[in-house]
């Protein structure tokens, strides 16, 4: 784990080397005091040499001041490059999460991923900031102490370290126990965060069904598990620390007992005994420090295991070898027809989260005749142990056509959309876009062809403009305003305080459902996609808003290939082609007028369920 974490340390390795030198310097200066005390007592106090004693005092003062200055510099440097390493690690984790396939998010709670990018990474702060460097410093402090002790009296040194075997055994016992305990703590933190995230997001449902008391009991149970996990670590520390203190006191007693006898017999000087008493006190201080840092290390390694589980996650949906980005040419951009925008200019001034090897494609450029979709004998299932979701599906949508996909829930409608944008890869068959198999496109290039409006409106905290452009540097405000007017969304936007700069609450909570939907339409429009996909885009709005949204849809779908998934069949009467899905297969294909004339047809039954009187009569 430490070797892998070094990757994020590497840009700061020279600063880390400087911090290590400073740490070793502080360790050496910190162990000079008892030796200087021994010299002062034996060579100057007993002989009455005041000038020599003054010189030793000045040396001791210089060592203390030097240690103080070095520790200040070392603390600042280690914390600085530690935070830099954490910054890089957190960016790497977030980039990885952004690149993972959709199925990964189906199987991993949002709260768990939040824990990975926040508290798990924060648990590495002490380790990356000063943990490893100071552990090395403590080890060398022990080496310096033993060197000074051996130079003065090897007999007293052996007496001083007689307790080490017991200390080593206690430390190994502590190490094994506390590692398991810290892994359990991190697990409980993830469970707690997942529960909190889900229940805060669904608070309206909890309150509606009066489940506050029941969910409160569940939370208390999870919180108790979290508390008990921490208490378990406290239990091991409550045993280990007293053992260290008792052993330190016992070692001190041995030195006083044996050293005192040696002083009385003339075997060692009083200054040596005094220095040994100080060194024994110092000797156990870095051992205690190592134990504390081992605590930090175990917590950090437990967190890093979970972090690297994310970073090591294999992504089956990725660019094939040799597939590169297609560059665009031309002078059309989002600045109302003036100026140019190059993909190489796409950068984030705040330290881009975009992977350096992946450039942003230029949006807003459509090719004539593009948007040709073909499914050829496609079979697909989400998991190997699952039934086939799509079974031998074949259809074709020509450029500029409006194709609607209808069917009962679970028939495979949304799956077709997910496969078309390569959120998942098919097991059999072939999908082509503009006569090219999907895998011959890079993911960036492929998805730049699509504009997607979902049933669930995904909006973020920030202004309306930021929600529409998503921070793309090539999309200018003039183009956003133009697109908003095209889909008739600018009327309500202009009435808001600040218009496009109106700040949205979390998930766009300050807007109505219809207003959120219209903003999502504008977002799709500013990218000028070749293919527009609407997935139940009008299912959550009222009749008046539906009329407004329907007019926006007509404008958006004009002269571009469009795929519409709809339960409200009145919205697709004018579709060029309707694909009727049933149990993973396309059972019927045709226009509305053609399909309603089939007496036993699935589409006719769907129409009868919804609009028996109106639509059948008009047909």
C-alpha positions as CSV (number, residue, x, y, z in Angstrom):
1,X,0.0,0.0,0.0
2,X,2.8,2.4,0.9
3,X,4.6,1.7,-2.3
4,X,1.4,2.5,-4.3
5,X,0.8,5.6,-2.3
6,X,4.3,6.7,-3.3
7,X,3.0,7.5,-6.8
8,X,1.1,10.5,-5.4
9,X,4.2,11.3,-3.2
10,X,6.5,11.3,-6.2
11,X,6.2,14.9,-7.3
12,X,7.2,16.0,-3.8
13,X,10.1,13.4,-3.4
14,X,12.8,16.1,-3.1
15,X,10.8,18.0,-0.5
16,X,10.3,14.7,1.3
17,X,14.0,14.1,1.2
18,X,14.6,17.6,2.7
19,X,11.9,16.8,5.4
20,X,13.7,13.6,6.2
21,X,17.1,15.4,6.6
22,X,15.4,17.9,8.9
23,X,13.8,15.1,10.9
24,X,17.1,13.3,11.4
25,X,18.7,16.6,12.4
26,X,16.0,17.3,14.9
27,X,16.3,13.7,16.2
28,X,20.1,14.1,16.7
29,X,19.8,17.5,18.3
30,X,17.1,16.2,20.7
31,X,19.4,13.4,22.0
32,X,22.4,15.7,22.6
33,X,21.0,17.0,25.9
34,X,21.7,14.1,28.2
35,X,25.2,13.6,26.8
36,X,26.0,17.3,27.3
37,X,24.6,17.0,30.8
38,X,27.0,14.1,31.5
39,X,29.9,16.1,30.3
40,X,28.8,19.2,32.3
41,X,28.6,17.1,35.5
42,X,31.7,15.0,35.2
43,X,34.1,17.4,33.5
44,X,33.1,20.8,34.7
45,X,30.8,20.8,37.8
46,X,32.9,18.3,39.8
47,X,36.1,20.1,38.7
48,X,34.7,23.6,39.3
49,X,35.4,24.8,35.8
50,X,32.9,27.7,35.3
51,X,34.1,28.7,31.9
52,X,33.8,25.2,30.6
53,X,30.3,24.8,32.2
54,X,29.2,28.0,30.5
55,X,30.4,26.7,27.2
56,X,28.4,23.5,27.7
57,X,25.3,25.5,28.7
58,X,25.6,27.5,25.5
59,X,25.9,24.3,23.5
60,X,22.8,22.9,25.1
61,X,20.9,26.1,24.5
62,X,22.1,26.1,20.8
63,X,20.9,22.5,20.5
64,X,17.4,23.4,21.9
65,X,17.0,26.4,19.6
66,X,18.3,24.4,16.6
67,X,15.8,21.6,17.3
68,X,13.0,24.2,17.7
69,X,13.8,25.9,14.4
70,X,14.2,22.6,12.5
71,X,10.9,21.2,13.8
72,X,9.0,24.4,12.7
73,X,10.5,24.1,9.1
74,X,9.9,20.3,9.1
75,X,6.3,20.5,10.2
76,X,5.4,23.1,7.6
77,X,7.1,21.2,4.7
78,X,5.7,17.8,5.6
79,X,2.1,19.2,6.0
80,X,2.4,21.1,2.8
81,X,3.5,18.3,0.5
82,X,1.1,15.9,2.4
83,X,-1.8,18.0,1.4
84,X,-0.5,18.2,-2.1
85,X,-0.4,14.4,-2.3
86,X,-3.9,14.2,-0.9
87,X,-5.1,16.7,-3.5
88,X,-3.7,14.5,-6.3
89,X,-5.1,11.3,-4.7
90,X,-8.6,12.8,-4.3
91,X,-8.6,14.0,-7.9
92,X,-7.5,10.5,-9.1
93,X,-10.3,8.9,-7.1
94,X,-12.9,11.3,-8.5
95,X,-11.6,10.9,-12.0
96,X,-11.8,7.1,-11.7
97,X,-15.4,7.3,-10.4
98,X,-16.4,9.5,-13.3
99,X,-14.9,7.1,-15.8
100,X,-16.5,3.9,-14.4
101,X,-19.4,2.2,-16.2
102,X,-23.0,2.7,-15.2
103,X,-23.3,-0.8,-13.8
104,X,-20.7,0.0,-11.1
105,X,-23.1,2.6,-9.7
106,X,-25.9,0.2,-9.7
107,X,-24.0,-2.1,-7.3
108,X,-22.3,0.6,-5.1
109,X,-24.2,2.9,-2.8
110,X,-23.6,6.6,-3.2
111,X,-22.8,7.0,0.5
112,X,-19.9,4.5,0.2
113,X,-18.4,6.4,-2.7
114,X,-18.7,9.6,-0.8
115,X,-16.8,8.0,2.1
116,X,-14.1,6.9,-0.3
117,X,-13.5,10.4,-1.6
118,X,-13.8,12.2,1.7
119,X,-13.2,10.5,5.1
120,X,-11.2,7.6,3.7
121,X,-8.8,10.0,2.0
122,X,-8.8,12.3,5.0
123,X,-7.6,9.3,7.1
124,X,-4.4,9.4,5.0
125,X,-3.7,13.0,5.9
126,X,-1.6,12.3,8.9
127,X,0.3,9.5,7.2
128,X,1.1,11.5,4.0
129,X,1.7,14.7,5.9
130,X,4.2,13.6,8.6
131,X,3.5,10.0,9.6
132,X,6.1,8.1,7.6
133,X,8.8,10.9,7.9
134,X,8.3,11.1,11.7
135,X,8.3,7.3,12.0
136,X,11.7,7.3,10.4
137,X,12.7,10.1,12.7
138,X,11.6,8.2,15.8
139,X,13.6,5.1,14.7
140,X,16.7,7.2,14.2
141,X,16.1,8.9,17.6
142,X,16.2,5.4,19.2
143,X,19.4,4.6,17.3
144,X,21.0,7.9,18.4
145,X,20.0,7.2,22.0
146,X,21.4,3.7,22.0
147,X,24.6,4.9,20.4
148,X,25.2,7.5,23.2
149,X,24.2,5.0,25.8
150,X,26.6,2.3,24.5
151,X,29.4,4.9,24.2
152,X,29.0,5.7,28.0
153,X,28.3,2.2,29.4
154,X,27.4,-1.0,27.7
155,X,26.4,-2.6,31.0
156,X,23.8,0.0,31.8
157,X,22.6,-0.1,28.2
158,X,21.8,-3.8,28.5
159,X,20.1,-3.2,31.8
160,X,18.0,-0.4,30.2
161,X,16.7,-2.6,27.3
162,X,15.9,-5.8,29.3
163,X,12.2,-4.9,29.0
164,X,12.3,-4.7,25.2
165,X,11.3,-8.4,24.6
166,X,8.1,-7.9,26.6
167,X,7.5,-4.6,24.8
168,X,8.0,-6.2,21.3
169,X,5.6,-9.0,22.1
170,X,3.0,-6.4,23.4
171,X,3.5,-4.3,20.2
172,X,2.9,-7.3,17.8
173,X,-0.2,-8.3,19.7
174,X,-1.4,-4.7,19.6
175,X,-0.6,-4.5,15.8
176,X,-2.6,-7.5,14.9
177,X,-5.6,-6.6,17.0
178,X,-5.8,-2.9,16.1
179,X,-5.6,-3.5,12.3
180,X,-8.7,-5.6,12.3
181,X,-10.4,-3.1,14.6
182,X,-9.6,-0.2,12.2
183,X,-10.9,-2.1,9.2
184,X,-14.1,-2.6,11.1
185,X,-14.3,1.1,11.9
186,X,-13.9,2.1,8.2
187,X,-16.7,-0.4,7.3
188,X,-19.0,1.1,9.8
189,X,-18.3,4.6,8.6
190,X,-19.2,3.5,5.1
191,X,-22.5,1.9,6.3
192,X,-23.4,5.0,8.3
193,X,-22.7,7.4,5.4
194,X,-24.7,5.3,3.0
195,X,-27.7,5.2,5.3
196,X,-27.5,9.0,6.0
197,X,-27.2,9.8,2.3
198,X,-30.2,7.6,1.2
199,X,-32.5,8.8,4.0
200,X,-31.8,12.5,3.7
201,X,-32.4,12.2,-0.1
202,X,-35.7,10.3,0.6
203,X,-36.8,12.3,3.7
204,X,-40.1,13.3,2.0
205,X,-41.1,9.7,1.6
206,X,-40.1,8.8,5.2
207,X,-42.2,11.7,6.6
208,X,-45.1,10.9,4.3
209,X,-45.3,7.3,5.6
210,X,-44.5,8.3,9.2
211,X,-41.4,6.1,9.3
212,X,-39.3,8.5,11.3
213,X,-39.3,6.4,14.5
214,X,-38.6,3.1,12.6
215,X,-35.7,4.7,10.6
216,X,-34.5,6.4,13.7
217,X,-34.2,3.0,15.4
218,X,-32.3,1.6,12.4
219,X,-29.9,4.6,12.5
220,X,-29.4,4.1,16.3
221,X,-28.4,0.5,15.5
222,X,-25.9,1.5,12.8
223,X,-24.6,4.3,15.1
224,X,-24.2,1.8,17.9
225,X,-22.2,-0.5,15.6
226,X,-20.0,2.5,14.7
227,X,-19.5,3.4,18.3
228,X,-18.7,-0.2,19.3
229,X,-16.1,-0.4,16.5
230,X,-14.4,2.7,17.9
231,X,-14.7,1.4,21.5
232,X,-12.9,-1.8,20.4
233,X,-9.9,0.2,19.2
234,X,-10.0,2.1,22.5
235,X,-10.0,-1.2,24.4
236,X,-6.7,-2.3,22.8
237,X,-5.1,1.1,23.4
238,X,-6.3,1.1,27.0
239,X,-4.3,-2.1,27.5
240,X,-1.2,-1.2,25.4
241,X,-0.5,2.3,26.7
242,X,-0.3,1.2,30.4
243,X,2.0,-1.7,29.4
244,X,4.4,0.8,27.8
245,X,4.3,3.1,30.8
246,X,4.8,0.3,33.3
247,X,7.8,-1.0,31.2
248,X,9.3,2.5,31.0
249,X,9.0,2.9,34.8
250,X,10.5,-0.6,35.3
251,X,13.4,0.2,33.0
252,X,14.0,3.4,34.9
253,X,14.0,1.5,38.3
254,X,16.5,-1.0,36.9
255,X,18.8,1.8,35.8
256,X,18.6,3.6,39.2
257,X,19.1,0.3,41.1
258,X,22.0,-1.0,39.0
259,X,23.5,2.3,38.1
260,X,23.4,3.6,41.6
261,X,25.3,0.6,42.8
262,X,27.9,1.1,40.0
263,X,28.3,4.7,41.0
264,X,28.9,3.8,44.7
265,X,31.5,1.2,43.6
266,X,33.2,3.6,41.2
267,X,32.2,1.7,38.1
268,X,30.5,4.7,36.4
269,X,30.4,8.4,37.2
270,X,27.4,10.2,38.6
271,X,27.1,12.1,35.3
272,X,26.7,8.9,33.4
273,X,24.0,7.7,35.7
274,X,22.2,11.1,35.4
275,X,22.5,10.9,31.6
276,X,21.1,7.3,31.5
277,X,18.1,8.3,33.6
278,X,17.4,11.0,31.0
279,X,18.0,8.7,28.0
280,X,15.7,6.0,29.4
281,X,13.0,8.6,29.7
282,X,13.7,9.7,26.1
283,X,14.1,6.1,24.8
284,X,10.4,5.2,25.5
285,X,9.1,8.5,24.1
286,X,9.8,7.6,20.5
287,X,8.5,4.1,21.1
288,X,5.3,5.6,22.3
289,X,5.4,7.9,19.3
290,X,5.9,4.9,17.0
291,X,2.8,3.2,18.6
292,X,0.7,6.3,18.0
293,X,1.9,6.5,14.4
294,X,1.3,2.9,14.0
295,X,-2.3,3.7,14.9
296,X,-2.3,6.3,12.2
297,X,-0.7,3.9,9.8
298,X,-3.3,1.2,10.4
299,X,-6.1,3.6,10.0
300,X,-4.5,4.9,6.8
301,X,-3.9,1.5,5.4
302,X,-7.4,0.4,6.1
303,X,-8.6,3.5,4.2
304,X,-6.1,3.0,1.4
305,X,-7.3,-0.6,0.8
306,X,-10.8,0.8,0.1
307,X,-9.4,3.7,-2.0
308,X,-7.4,1.3,-4.2
309,X,-10.5,-0.9,-4.6
310,X,-11.9,2.0,-6.5
311,X,-8.8,2.8,-8.4
312,X,-8.3,-0.9,-9.3
313,X,-11.8,-1.3,-10.5
314,X,-11.8,-2.6,-14.0
315,X,-13.9,-0.7,-16.5
316,X,-15.2,-3.0,-19.3
317,X,-16.5,0.1,-21.1
318,X,-13.4,1.9,-22.5
319,X,-11.8,2.9,-25.8
320,X,-10.4,0.0,-27.8
321,X,-6.7,0.0,-28.6
322,X,-5.9,2.3,-31.5
323,X,-9.1,4.2,-31.3
324,X,-8.4,7.9,-31.1
325,X,-10.3,11.1,-30.9
326,X,-11.7,12.6,-34.2
327,X,-10.8,16.2,-34.5
328,X,-13.2,18.7,-36.1
329,X,-12.6,21.5,-38.5
330,X,-14.6,24.5,-39.4
331,X,-15.3,27.9,-37.8
332,X,-18.7,27.3,-36.2
333,X,-18.8,27.5,-32.4
334,X,-21.1,28.6,-29.6
335,X,-20.3,32.3,-30.0
336,X,-23.2,33.1,-32.4
337,X,-21.2,32.2,-35.4
338,X,-18.0,34.2,-34.7
339,X,-14.6,33.0,-33.7
340,X,-13.3,29.5,-33.3
341,X,-12.8,27.0,-30.5
342,X,-10.2,24.2,-30.4
343,X,-10.4,21.1,-28.3
344,X,-6.8,21.7,-27.2
345,X,-8.1,24.8,-25.4
346,X,-10.4,22.8,-23.2
347,X,-8.9,23.2,-19.8
348,X,-10.2,23.7,-16.2
349,X,-8.5,26.7,-14.5
350,X,-9.1,25.1,-11.1
351,X,-6.8,22.1,-11.8
352,X,-8.7,20.0,-14.4
353,X,-10.3,16.8,-13.3
354,X,-10.2,15.8,-17.0
355,X,-7.7,13.0,-17.5
356,X,-4.7,14.5,-19.3
357,X,-4.8,11.9,-22.1
358,X,-8.5,12.7,-22.9
359,X,-9.3,15.9,-24.7
360,X,-12.7,17.4,-24.9
361,X,-14.2,17.3,-28.3
362,X,-15.5,20.4,-29.9
363,X,-19.3,20.5,-29.5
364,X,-21.7,22.3,-31.7
365,X,-20.7,20.9,-35.1
366,X,-23.1,18.6,-36.9
367,X,-22.4,16.7,-40.1
368,X,-25.0,16.5,-42.9
369,X,-26.5,13.0,-43.1
370,X,-25.2,11.9,-39.7
371,X,-27.3,10.1,-37.2
372,X,-27.9,6.8,-38.9
373,X,-28.5,4.0,-36.3
374,X,-28.6,0.3,-36.9
375,X,-29.1,-2.6,-34.5
376,X,-28.2,-6.0,-36.0
377,X,-29.2,-9.1,-34.1
378,X,-28.4,-7.6,-30.7
379,X,-28.5,-9.8,-27.6
380,X,-27.8,-8.3,-24.1
381,X,-28.1,-9.0,-20.4
382,X,-26.7,-7.1,-17.5
383,X,-25.2,-10.1,-15.7
384,X,-24.2,-13.6,-16.8
385,X,-26.6,-15.2,-14.3
386,X,-29.5,-13.1,-15.6
387,X,-32.1,-13.7,-18.3
388,X,-31.6,-11.9,-21.7
389,X,-32.9,-8.4,-21.6
390,X,-32.7,-8.0,-25.4
391,X,-33.2,-10.9,-27.7
392,X,-32.1,-10.7,-31.3
393,X,-33.1,-7.0,-31.6
394,X,-32.7,-5.5,-35.1
395,X,-34.0,-2.2,-36.4
396,X,-32.8,0.8,-38.4
397,X,-33.3,4.6,-37.9
398,X,-32.4,6.8,-40.9
399,X,-30.8,10.2,-40.5
400,X,-33.5,12.8,-39.6
401,X,-36.1,10.3,-38.6
402,X,-38.2,10.4,-35.4
403,X,-38.4,6.9,-34.0
404,X,-40.4,6.1,-30.9
405,X,-39.9,3.1,-28.6
406,X,-42.9,1.9,-26.6
407,X,-43.7,-1.1,-24.4
408,X,-44.4,-2.3,-20.9
409,X,-42.1,-1.6,-18.0
410,X,-39.1,-4.0,-18.2
411,X,-39.5,-4.7,-22.0
412,X,-36.0,-3.3,-22.7
413,X,-36.7,0.3,-23.9
414,X,-34.1,2.1,-21.8
415,X,-31.6,-0.7,-22.3
416,X,-31.6,0.2,-26.0
417,X,-30.6,3.7,-25.1
418,X,-27.9,2.6,-22.7
419,X,-26.4,0.3,-25.3
420,X,-26.5,3.0,-28.0
421,X,-24.3,5.3,-25.9
422,X,-22.1,2.4,-24.7
423,X,-23.0,2.6,-21.1
424,X,-22.9,-1.2,-21.5
425,X,-21.4,-3.4,-24.1
426,X,-23.5,-6.1,-25.9
427,X,-22.8,-9.8,-25.8
428,X,-23.9,-10.6,-29.3
429,X,-24.7,-8.8,-32.5
430,X,-23.6,-5.4,-33.7
431,X,-24.6,-1.7,-33.3
432,X,-23.6,0.8,-35.9
433,X,-23.7,4.6,-35.9
434,X,-23.3,6.1,-39.4
435,X,-22.2,2.7,-40.7
436,X,-19.4,2.4,-38.1
437,X,-19.5,-0.1,-35.2
438,X,-19.7,1.6,-31.9
439,X,-16.4,0.2,-30.6
440,X,-14.6,2.0,-33.5
441,X,-15.5,5.3,-31.8
442,X,-13.7,6.7,-28.8
443,X,-16.2,7.2,-25.9
444,X,-15.7,10.9,-26.1
445,X,-16.4,11.0,-29.8
446,X,-19.4,8.6,-29.6
447,X,-21.2,10.4,-26.9
448,X,-20.6,13.8,-28.5
449,X,-23.1,12.7,-31.1
450,X,-26.0,12.5,-28.6
451,X,-28.2,14.8,-26.6
452,X,-30.0,13.1,-23.8
453,X,-33.0,14.3,-21.7
454,X,-34.0,11.8,-19.0
455,X,-37.1,11.4,-16.9
456,X,-35.1,12.3,-13.8
457,X,-33.8,15.9,-14.1
458,X,-30.2,16.0,-13.1
459,X,-29.3,19.5,-11.9
460,X,-26.5,20.7,-9.7
461,X,-25.9,23.4,-7.2
462,X,-24.8,26.5,-9.2
463,X,-26.2,28.9,-11.7
464,X,-28.5,28.0,-14.6
465,X,-25.7,28.9,-17.0
466,X,-23.3,26.5,-15.2
467,X,-25.9,23.7,-15.3
468,X,-26.4,24.2,-19.0
469,X,-22.7,24.5,-20.1
470,X,-21.4,22.1,-17.4
471,X,-18.3,24.3,-17.3
472,X,-17.4,23.7,-21.0
473,X,-15.2,26.7,-22.0
474,X,-16.4,26.6,-25.6
475,X,-20.1,27.3,-24.8
476,X,-20.7,31.0,-24.5
477,X,-23.6,32.8,-22.9
478,X,-24.9,34.1,-26.2
479,X,-25.3,30.5,-27.5
480,X,-27.0,29.4,-24.3
481,X,-29.5,32.3,-24.6
482,X,-30.2,31.4,-28.2
483,X,-30.8,27.8,-27.4
484,X,-33.1,28.8,-24.5
485,X,-35.2,30.9,-26.9
486,X,-35.4,28.0,-29.3
487,X,-37.0,25.7,-26.8
488,X,-39.1,28.5,-25.3
489,X,-37.3,28.3,-21.9
490,X,-35.9,31.8,-21.9
491,X,-39.3,33.4,-20.9
492,X,-39.2,31.9,-17.4
493,X,-35.4,32.1,-17.1
494,X,-35.5,35.9,-17.9
495,X,-38.0,36.4,-15.1
496,X,-35.7,34.9,-12.5
497,X,-33.4,37.2,-10.5
498,X,-30.2,37.2,-12.5
499,X,-31.7,35.3,-15.4
500,X,-29.0,32.8,-16.5
501,X,-27.0,33.6,-13.4
502,X,-29.8,32.6,-11.1
503,X,-28.4,30.2,-8.5
504,X,-30.1,26.9,-8.2
505,X,-30.5,25.0,-4.9
506,X,-29.4,21.4,-4.6
507,X,-31.0,19.3,-7.4
508,X,-32.7,22.4,-8.7
509,X,-35.1,22.4,-5.8
510,X,-36.1,26.1,-6.3
511,X,-37.6,25.3,-9.7
512,X,-40.8,23.5,-10.8
513,X,-40.6,20.1,-12.6
514,X,-41.4,21.6,-15.9
515,X,-38.7,24.3,-15.5
516,X,-36.1,21.7,-14.6
517,X,-37.1,19.8,-17.7
518,X,-36.8,22.8,-20.0
519,X,-33.3,23.5,-18.6
520,X,-32.3,20.0,-19.4
521,X,-33.6,20.6,-23.0
522,X,-31.5,23.7,-23.3
523,X,-28.5,21.7,-22.1
524,X,-29.1,19.1,-24.8
525,X,-29.5,21.8,-27.5
526,X,-26.4,23.8,-26.9
527,X,-24.3,20.8,-27.8
528,X,-26.0,20.5,-31.2
529,X,-26.2,16.7,-31.1
530,X,-26.7,14.6,-34.2
531,X,-29.1,12.4,-32.3
532,X,-31.6,13.5,-29.7
533,X,-32.8,10.9,-27.1
534,X,-35.8,11.7,-24.9
535,X,-36.5,9.1,-22.2
536,X,-39.9,9.7,-20.7
537,X,-39.2,13.4,-21.0
538,X,-42.8,14.5,-20.4
539,X,-43.9,12.0,-17.8
540,X,-43.5,14.2,-14.7
541,X,-45.1,17.4,-15.9
542,X,-48.6,18.8,-15.9
543,X,-50.7,19.1,-19.1
544,X,-50.0,22.8,-19.6
545,X,-46.2,22.3,-19.2
546,X,-46.5,19.2,-21.3
547,X,-47.8,21.4,-24.2
548,X,-44.8,23.7,-23.7
549,X,-42.4,20.8,-23.5
550,X,-43.9,19.2,-26.6
551,X,-43.4,22.3,-28.6
552,X,-39.8,22.4,-27.4
553,X,-39.4,18.8,-28.4
554,X,-40.7,19.5,-31.9
555,X,-38.1,22.3,-32.4
556,X,-35.3,20.1,-31.0
557,X,-36.1,17.1,-33.2
558,X,-36.4,19.1,-36.4
559,X,-33.8,17.9,-39.0
560,X,-32.1,15.5,-36.6
561,X,-32.4,11.8,-35.7
562,X,-34.5,11.4,-32.6
563,X,-35.3,8.5,-30.4
564,X,-38.2,8.9,-28.0
565,X,-39.2,6.6,-25.2
566,X,-42.7,7.4,-24.1
567,X,-45.6,6.1,-22.0
568,X,-47.9,8.9,-23.1
569,X,-48.6,7.6,-26.6
570,X,-50.2,11.0,-27.6
571,X,-46.7,12.4,-27.8
572,X,-45.5,10.0,-30.5
573,X,-48.4,10.0,-32.9
574,X,-46.4,11.8,-35.6
575,X,-43.3,9.5,-35.3
576,X,-41.9,8.2,-38.5
577,X,-41.4,4.8,-36.9
578,X,-42.7,3.2,-33.8
579,X,-40.9,0.2,-32.3
580,X,-43.0,-1.9,-30.0
581,X,-41.0,-3.8,-27.4
582,X,-42.3,-6.8,-25.6
583,X,-40.2,-9.1,-23.3
584,X,-36.9,-7.9,-24.9
585,X,-38.0,-8.2,-28.5
586,X,-39.3,-5.9,-31.2
587,X,-42.7,-7.3,-31.9
588,X,-44.2,-4.6,-34.1
589,X,-42.8,-1.8,-36.3
590,X,-44.7,0.9,-38.1
591,X,-46.4,4.3,-37.9
592,X,-49.2,5.1,-35.4
593,X,-51.8,4.7,-38.1
594,X,-50.5,1.4,-39.3
595,X,-50.1,-0.1,-35.9
596,X,-53.6,0.8,-34.5
597,X,-55.2,-1.0,-37.4
598,X,-53.7,-4.3,-36.3
599,X,-56.7,-5.9,-34.4
600,X,-54.6,-8.0,-32.0
601,X,-51.5,-5.8,-32.0
602,X,-49.7,-4.9,-28.8
603,X,-49.6,-1.3,-29.8
604,X,-53.3,-1.2,-30.3
605,X,-53.8,-2.6,-26.8
606,X,-51.5,0.0,-25.3
607,X,-53.5,2.7,-27.1
608,X,-56.8,1.3,-25.9
609,X,-55.6,1.3,-22.3
610,X,-54.7,5.0,-22.5
611,X,-56.8,6.8,-25.2
612,X,-59.4,4.4,-26.4
613,X,-62.0,7.0,-27.3
614,X,-59.9,9.8,-28.6
615,X,-57.1,8.1,-30.6
616,X,-59.0,5.2,-32.1
617,X,-61.8,7.5,-33.3
618,X,-59.4,9.9,-34.8
619,X,-57.4,7.1,-36.4
